[in-house]
Amino acid sequence: MRNVLFVRNDGLFAVAYINTAGELIETQVGDDATIDWTHIVAVG
């Protein structure tokens, strides 16, 4: 399973993955990410 991070420039974010049935499953949602990000880098 690989998670994907979705982030808007206003701080709204969601972490999700696609299950074996092809459905998008959200694992975390919030609105307190740092605003105006310009880059997201994969780690781990």
C-alpha positions, 0 to 999 in steps of 0.5 A: 500500500502506498499513500498519496498526499493531496495538498491545496495552497490554502492548507487543506490536505488529504492522505489516501490510497487506492485499494485492490477494488480500485476505490480511493480510501482516505486515511487522514484529512485536515486543514492545518497544513502550512499554506503556500507550499511550493514542493512536496518531496517523497520520503521513506 
